[in-house]
Amino acid sequence: MDRDCLETSTLLAPREALTILEPFFEELQEKFLTAGLAEVAKTKLRCQLGIHDTPRHFAGCLENGSIIYAAPELVELPHDTVFGILAHELGHAADFLYPGHFVLRGDKVAFTEKVDKHRFSGWQRRNSDDVEFSADLIAEWAVGTRIGYLGPCHLQSLGRGVPRPYGLR
């Protein structure tokens, strides 16, 4: 593990960090709504201490899509990384709020209104790489900008970086 990945810290309280992060979140959430994903309006952003427990863990989404928790340390990252991380997490939220509605086609995703038992069953059986790739592709589809990964920590970035490495946790 690269020690440089662990150097980010902030003296901001979660409430203060949330005040800084909310405009990023709201801008991205609006793009998801404009893309036709009305359910994403229900997703809330919260800041919480203790989330930054691994080199790349600055945010996470509940598996029902209702809340994205962000580490206060997220405010210390470059804007394209903040946008990339939050867009990725909103991709998860959309995926969870619309189970089985997103169809992966190579390096693109399409939305389908119709979800049958077969499609839903396949959605439930995805491996962790498929879930993570889906979040990136859904974010790209909604926001219009690719999610890339940068640096030794492989942090998401909006519009920069390499495709997500397989096996990244």
Summary of the structure (lengths in Angstrom):
residues: 169
radius of gyration: 15.4
end to end distance: 12.8
largest distance: 48.6
contacts: 524
relative contact order: 0.16
helix: 46%
strand: 17%
